[in-house]
Amino acid sequence: MAVMQHHAFLILVENSGNTSLSSQGSGEVRISVATLGTLRAAERLVSELVAQGVSQIELSASFGPAGEEALRTVVADSGAERTVSIGRVRFTA
């Protein structure tokens, strides 16, 4: 039996007031995409995703270094830092 892969893409749109989550799966892969209005909402969602077995989380550039670190802390506090990878989109000039 193959292991299910769960990947999440989080987009921070501060002050939007909206949180939206969409998930789709096919075979052994599940993809979740979320737009979040606050870092606090992102922290809550990451905690839920870790509990659901997410394996990779990609953050939009709008999270910045501080947001990325805050979400890494959520993963570490859950004890999943060895099983959950976190990355952030970075733009260069």
Buried (B, 14 or more C-beta within 10 A) or exposed (E): EEEEBBBBBBBBBEEBEEBEBEEEEEEEEBBBBBBBBBBEBBBBBBBEBBEEBBBEBBBBEBBBEEBBEBBBEBBEEBEBBEEBEBEBEEEEE
